[in-house]
Amino acid sequence: MNTLTPPVSQLKDADMRAAPAALVRAAQRAREIAARTGTPLILAQNGKVVEKIITADMIASITQEE
């Protein structure tokens, strides 16, 4: 870890502190849209980039893990 960069919770900029939560919301929304439209998501799995069709069941299990 870079000792010169403070943890996100200690950053002075409110937008930067809010960024991690915004990324989680954006990822969830992307999963929902992909499931609804049948669009594959591009994911990293086991160090490889893959296309994956997401279903509503998969979203529920991913949401429970977070």
BANU-393622 format. One record per atom (N, C-alpha, C): x, y, z; residue in one letter. Coordinates in steps of 0.2 Angstrom, whole numbers, plus 5000, padded with zeros to 4 digits. Each point is the difference from the previous one (the first is absolute). Layout:
XYZA/...
//
This chain:
500449945000M/499650065000M/500450065000M/499850054996N/500450065000N/499950045007N/500650025003T/499950035007T/499950074999T/500050034994L/499950074999L/499350024998L/499649954999T/499350014998T/499649985006T/499650045003P/499549995006P/499549954998P/499749965004P/499449964999P/499450044997P/499649974997V/499450044997V/499650045005V/499949975006S/499650035005S/500450065003S/500650014998Q/500350065003Q/500250064995Q/499749994994L/500150054995L/499650065001L/500350064998K/499650065001K/499550014996K/500049984994D/499550014994D/499449955001D/499450035002A/499449965001A/499949954994A/500150034994D/499849954994D/500549945000D/500650015002M/500549945000M/499849955005M/499750035006R/499849955005R/499449964998R/499650034996A/499449974998A/500149954994A/500650014996A/500149964994A/499949925001A/500349975005P/499949935001P/499249985000P/499650035004A/499349985000A/499750024993A/500250054997A/499750014993A/500249954995A/500649975001L/500249944995L/499649945002L/499949995006V/499649945002V/499350014997V/499750065000R/499350014997R/500049994993R/500550034997A/500149994992A/500149934998A/500349965004A/500149934998A/499449965001A/499650025005Q/499349975001Q/499650014994Q/500050074998R/499550024995R/500249974993R/500749994999A/500249974994A/499849935000A/500049965005R/499849935001R/499250004998R/499650045003E/499350004999E/499850014993E/500350054997I/499950024993I/500249944995I/500649975002A/500249954996A/499549945000A/499849985006A/499549955001A/499450014996A/499750065001R/499450024996R/500150004993R/500550024997T/500150014993T/500349944997T/500349955004G/500449944997G/500750024997G/500250065002T/500750024998T/500549975005T/500549974997P/500649985004P/500450055003P/500249985006L/500550055004L/500749974998L/500450055000I/500749985000I/500350005007I/500349945002L/500249995007L/500749985000L/500450005005A/500649975001A/499949945005A/500249944997Q/499949945004Q/500649965000Q/500349995006N/500649965000N/500650034996N/500050065000G/500550044996G/499950004992G/499449984998K/499850014993K/499450044999K/500050044994V/499450044999V/499549954996V/499450005002V/499549964997V/499350045000V/499649974995E/499350034999E/499649955003E/499550035004K/499649955004K/499350035000K/499549964998I/499350025000I/499849995007I/499750065003I/499750005007I/499349995000I/499849965005T/499349985001T/499850035007T/499350015001A/499750035006A/500349965006A/500049934999D/500249965006D/500850015001D/500450024995M/500750015002M/500050075003M/499650054999I/500050065003I/499949995007I/499549965002A/499849995007A/500649975004A/500349954997S/500649975003S/500650055001S/500150044995I/500550055001I/499950055005I/499450025000T/499750055005T/500149985007T/499949935001Q/500049975007Q/500850005002Q/500449994995E/500750005002E/500350075002E/499750054997E/500350075002E/499750025006E/
//
